[in-house]
Amino acid sequence: MQGIGPPLVTPFADDGTVDETRLRELVAWVEDRGVDFLVPCGSNSEAELMTAEERARVVEVVVDEASVPVLAGTGSPGYEETRRATADAAAAGADAALVVTPFYYSHDDAALEAYYRDLADEAEIPVYLYSVPAYTDVKLPVSVVGDLATHPNVAGMKDSSGDVATFVRERRLTRDADFDLMVGSGGVLSHALDAGAAGGVLAVANVAPEAATSVYEAHRDGDSEAARERNEAIVELNHAVTATHGVPGLKAAMRARGAPAGQVRRPFRPVSDDARRELERLVEPL
């Protein structure tokens, strides 16, 4: 995977069910604005609030509708559920699987490495590591990333730690491998690209796909200064739809732009009127 991929939100109807019509419309909406690949069933997709069957169906719908590669989120705390979800994603036609670190229970480095190695051995599609300590309280050790990067079916990683120093260390250890290291924090996209990132899987790319893509394209074309300036222009929006207002804020911002984001799923609640107005102000320049 190269370039920008949104961790695609899952539109829910007012009754809480997955709104497949809006999901198909959303795929077209983000693709029309220049994204390079799609990531259904990630953190911003509210994947942990869906059943295994719903997740599998979301992947099927996105694969069916997409004209760009699909990196499907398939990770769960348990190995067996992750193995099955990865097999289902492969059967649906996904191009690769994004697998979050196992969470809830604590695991040492050896257990984490074995989890990914065994999964990569079995999987019919390439596996991407996914470290998102803000949600899981698990930060994949740099040494484990370096060791896994040489596995023939471990294709890359999404690092959502937001720690540029860690990202630089990961890039140094994986530079000689065929390994797509992607950043998961929109606020540091240009910095990560400077450090050798292959691209980004960014929440903000749901609401401002063209802006996120323009950062990547400027850097790809050799204009790092323009990339930094364009990144700075979306830093406040990125912060608002991640750290401040989370998924409800992300969907509210998307609706303000006319995107078919749908509703959030419980226990999430819609943002307040004040937050909605703030988000509308932030997306107005886009």
C-alpha positions as CSV (number, residue, x, y, z in Angstrom):
1,M,0.0,0.0,0.0
2,Q,1.3,3.4,-1.0
3,G,-0.3,6.9,-0.6
4,I,-3.3,7.8,1.5
5,G,-6.0,5.4,2.7
6,P,-8.9,6.5,5.0
7,P,-9.8,4.1,7.8
8,L,-13.3,4.2,6.3
9,V,-16.1,5.1,8.7
10,T,-19.1,2.7,8.8
11,P,-22.4,4.5,8.2
12,F,-25.1,3.3,10.6
13,A,-28.8,4.0,10.2
14,D,-30.9,5.6,12.9
15,D,-31.9,2.1,14.2
16,G,-28.2,1.2,14.6
17,T,-27.9,-1.2,11.6
18,V,-25.2,-1.0,9.0
19,D,-26.4,1.3,6.2
20,E,-25.0,-0.5,3.2
21,T,-26.4,2.0,0.7
22,R,-24.6,4.9,2.4
23,L,-21.5,2.7,2.7
24,R,-21.4,2.2,-1.1
25,E,-22.0,5.9,-1.6
26,L,-19.1,6.7,0.8
27,V,-16.7,4.5,-1.1
28,A,-17.5,6.6,-4.2
29,W,-17.3,9.9,-2.3
30,V,-13.7,9.3,-1.0
31,E,-12.5,7.7,-4.2
32,D,-13.7,10.7,-6.2
33,R,-11.5,12.9,-4.0
34,G,-8.3,11.0,-4.8
35,V,-7.5,8.4,-2.1
36,D,-5.2,5.5,-3.0
37,F,-6.7,2.7,-1.0
38,L,-9.5,2.0,1.5
39,V,-9.3,0.6,5.0
40,P,-12.7,-0.8,6.2
41,C,-13.1,-2.2,9.8
42,G,-10.4,-0.1,11.4
43,S,-10.6,1.9,14.6
44,N,-12.5,4.8,13.1
45,S,-14.8,2.3,11.4
46,E,-16.2,1.4,14.9
47,A,-15.1,-2.1,14.2
48,E,-15.0,-3.1,17.9
49,L,-18.7,-2.1,18.1
50,M,-19.7,-4.5,15.3
51,T,-20.2,-8.3,15.3
52,A,-17.9,-10.5,13.4
53,E,-20.6,-11.1,10.8
54,E,-21.1,-7.3,10.3
55,R,-17.5,-6.7,9.9
56,A,-17.2,-9.5,7.3
57,R,-20.2,-8.0,5.4
58,V,-18.7,-4.5,5.5
59,V,-15.5,-5.8,3.9
60,E,-17.5,-7.5,1.3
61,V,-19.5,-4.4,0.4
62,V,-16.4,-2.2,0.3
63,V,-14.5,-4.7,-1.9
64,D,-17.5,-5.0,-4.2
65,E,-17.7,-1.2,-4.6
66,A,-14.0,-0.2,-4.6
67,S,-11.8,0.5,-7.6
68,V,-8.7,0.9,-5.4
69,P,-7.0,-1.6,-3.2
70,V,-8.7,-2.7,0.1
71,L,-6.7,-3.2,3.3
72,A,-9.3,-4.8,5.6
73,G,-9.1,-4.6,9.3
74,T,-9.3,-8.2,10.7
75,G,-7.7,-8.0,14.1
76,S,-9.2,-9.1,17.4
77,P,-7.8,-9.9,20.9
78,G,-8.0,-13.7,20.1
79,Y,-5.9,-15.5,17.5
80,E,-8.8,-17.7,16.2
81,E,-11.2,-14.8,15.6
82,T,-8.4,-12.9,13.8
83,R,-7.5,-15.9,11.7
84,R,-11.1,-16.4,10.6
85,A,-11.7,-12.7,9.9
86,T,-8.5,-12.7,7.8
87,A,-9.7,-15.7,5.8
88,D,-13.1,-14.1,5.3
89,A,-11.4,-10.9,4.0
90,A,-9.3,-12.9,1.6
91,A,-12.4,-14.8,0.3
92,A,-14.2,-11.4,-0.2
93,G,-11.3,-10.2,-2.4
94,A,-9.5,-7.9,0.0
95,D,-5.9,-7.2,-1.0
96,A,-4.4,-7.3,2.5
97,A,-5.3,-7.5,6.1
98,L,-4.6,-4.9,8.8
99,V,-4.2,-6.7,12.1
100,V,-4.2,-4.7,15.4
101,T,-2.1,-5.9,18.2
102,P,-3.9,-8.4,20.5
103,F,-5.2,-6.4,23.5
104,Y,-7.1,-6.8,26.8
105,Y,-4.7,-9.3,28.2
106,S,-1.0,-8.5,28.5
107,H,1.5,-10.4,26.2
108,D,5.2,-10.3,26.1
109,D,7.3,-9.6,23.0
110,A,7.7,-13.3,22.1
111,A,3.9,-13.8,22.2
112,L,3.2,-10.8,20.0
113,E,5.8,-11.9,17.5
114,A,4.5,-15.5,17.4
115,Y,0.9,-14.2,17.0
116,Y,1.8,-12.3,13.8
117,R,4.2,-14.9,12.5
118,D,1.6,-17.7,12.8
119,L,-1.1,-15.5,11.2
120,A,1.2,-14.5,8.4
121,D,2.1,-18.2,7.8
122,E,-1.6,-19.1,7.5
123,A,-3.1,-16.0,5.7
124,E,-3.8,-16.1,2.0
125,I,-3.3,-12.3,1.8
126,P,-0.5,-10.1,3.0
127,V,-0.6,-9.0,6.7
128,Y,0.0,-5.5,7.9
129,L,0.9,-4.9,11.6
130,Y,-1.2,-2.3,13.4
131,S,0.0,-0.5,16.6
132,V,-2.5,1.9,18.2
133,P,-1.6,2.2,21.8
134,A,-4.1,5.0,22.5
135,Y,-6.9,2.4,22.1
136,T,-5.2,-0.8,23.0
137,D,-2.5,0.2,25.6
138,V,-0.2,-2.0,23.6
139,K,2.8,-0.5,21.7
140,L,4.3,-3.0,19.4
141,P,8.1,-3.0,20.2
142,V,10.4,-1.7,17.6
143,S,12.5,-4.8,17.8
144,V,9.5,-7.0,17.1
145,V,8.6,-4.9,14.1
146,G,12.2,-5.2,12.8
147,D,12.1,-9.0,13.2
148,L,8.7,-9.4,11.5
149,A,9.5,-7.2,8.6
150,T,11.5,-10.0,7.0
151,H,8.6,-12.4,7.0
152,P,7.6,-12.9,3.3
153,N,3.9,-12.4,4.1
154,V,4.2,-9.4,6.5
155,A,3.9,-6.5,4.0
156,G,4.0,-3.5,6.3
157,M,2.7,-1.6,9.3
158,K,0.4,1.2,10.4
159,D,1.9,3.0,13.3
160,S,-0.7,5.1,15.1
161,S,1.5,6.0,18.1
162,G,2.1,9.5,16.9
163,D,5.7,9.2,18.0
164,V,7.9,10.3,15.2
165,A,11.1,9.1,17.0
166,T,9.6,5.6,17.2
167,F,8.6,5.8,13.5
168,V,12.2,6.8,12.6
169,R,13.5,3.8,14.5
170,E,11.0,1.5,12.8
171,R,12.0,2.8,9.4
172,R,15.7,2.3,10.1
173,L,15.1,-1.4,11.1
174,T,12.8,-2.1,8.1
175,R,14.4,0.0,5.3
176,D,16.0,-3.0,3.6
177,A,12.9,-5.1,3.7
178,D,9.9,-5.1,1.4
179,F,7.8,-3.4,4.0
180,D,5.3,-0.5,3.7
181,L,5.6,1.6,6.9
182,M,2.6,3.9,7.1
183,V,1.7,6.5,9.6
184,G,-1.6,6.6,11.3
185,S,-1.5,10.1,12.8
186,G,-2.5,12.9,10.4
187,G,-0.9,15.6,12.5
188,V,2.6,14.2,11.7
189,L,2.0,13.0,8.1
190,S,4.6,15.2,6.4
191,H,7.2,14.5,9.1
192,A,6.6,10.7,8.7
193,L,7.0,11.1,4.9
194,D,10.3,12.9,5.5
195,A,11.3,9.9,7.6
196,G,10.5,7.4,4.8
197,A,6.8,6.6,5.2
198,A,5.1,4.9,2.4
199,G,1.9,6.8,3.1
200,G,-0.8,7.2,5.8
201,V,-3.9,5.6,7.0
202,L,-5.6,8.7,8.5
203,A,-8.9,9.5,10.1
204,V,-8.8,13.0,8.6
205,A,-8.7,11.4,5.1
206,N,-12.4,10.5,5.7
207,V,-13.4,14.2,5.9
208,A,-10.6,15.8,3.9
209,P,-9.3,13.2,1.5
210,E,-8.2,15.7,-1.1
211,A,-6.2,17.7,1.5
212,A,-4.5,14.6,2.9
213,T,-3.7,13.4,-0.6
214,S,-2.2,16.8,-1.5
215,V,0.3,16.4,1.4
216,Y,1.4,13.1,0.0
217,E,1.6,14.2,-3.6
218,A,3.6,17.3,-2.7
219,H,6.2,15.2,-0.9
220,R,6.2,12.6,-3.7
221,D,7.0,15.4,-6.1
222,G,9.9,16.5,-4.1
223,D,8.4,19.6,-2.5
224,S,8.7,18.9,1.2
225,E,8.1,22.5,2.2
226,A,4.7,22.5,0.4
227,A,3.9,19.1,2.1
228,R,4.6,20.6,5.5
229,E,2.5,23.7,4.8
230,R,-0.4,21.6,3.6
231,N,-0.1,19.3,6.6
232,E,-0.2,22.3,8.9
233,A,-3.4,23.5,7.3
234,I,-5.3,20.4,8.5
235,V,-3.6,19.9,11.9
236,E,-6.5,21.5,13.8
237,L,-9.1,19.6,11.9
238,N,-7.2,16.4,12.5
239,H,-7.0,17.1,16.2
240,A,-10.7,17.9,16.4
241,V,-11.8,14.6,14.7
242,T,-9.4,12.4,16.7
243,A,-8.2,13.6,20.1
244,T,-11.0,16.1,20.9
245,H,-14.3,14.7,19.5
246,G,-13.3,11.2,18.2
247,V,-15.5,9.2,15.9
248,P,-18.7,11.2,16.6
249,G,-16.8,14.4,15.7
250,L,-15.4,12.7,12.6
251,K,-18.8,11.8,11.3
252,A,-20.2,15.2,12.1
253,A,-17.4,16.9,10.2
254,M,-18.0,14.5,7.3
255,R,-21.7,15.3,7.2
256,A,-20.9,19.0,7.2
257,R,-19.1,18.3,3.9
258,G,-22.0,16.4,2.5
259,A,-20.4,13.0,2.9
260,P,-22.7,10.0,3.6
261,A,-21.2,9.2,7.0
262,G,-24.3,8.0,8.7
263,Q,-24.8,7.9,12.5
264,V,-22.6,6.6,15.2
265,R,-23.3,3.3,17.0
266,R,-24.0,3.1,20.7
267,P,-22.4,3.7,23.2
268,F,-21.2,6.6,21.1
269,R,-23.5,9.6,21.1
270,P,-23.7,12.5,18.6
271,V,-21.6,15.6,19.3
272,S,-23.1,18.6,21.0
273,D,-24.4,21.6,19.0
274,D,-21.3,23.6,20.0
275,A,-19.0,20.9,18.8
276,R,-20.9,20.6,15.6
277,R,-20.6,24.3,14.9
278,E,-16.8,24.1,15.7
279,L,-16.4,21.3,13.2
280,E,-18.4,23.1,10.6
281,R,-16.1,26.0,10.9
282,L,-13.0,23.8,10.5
283,V,-14.2,22.1,7.3
284,E,-15.5,25.4,5.8
285,P,-12.1,26.2,4.0
286,L,-11.9,22.8,2.4
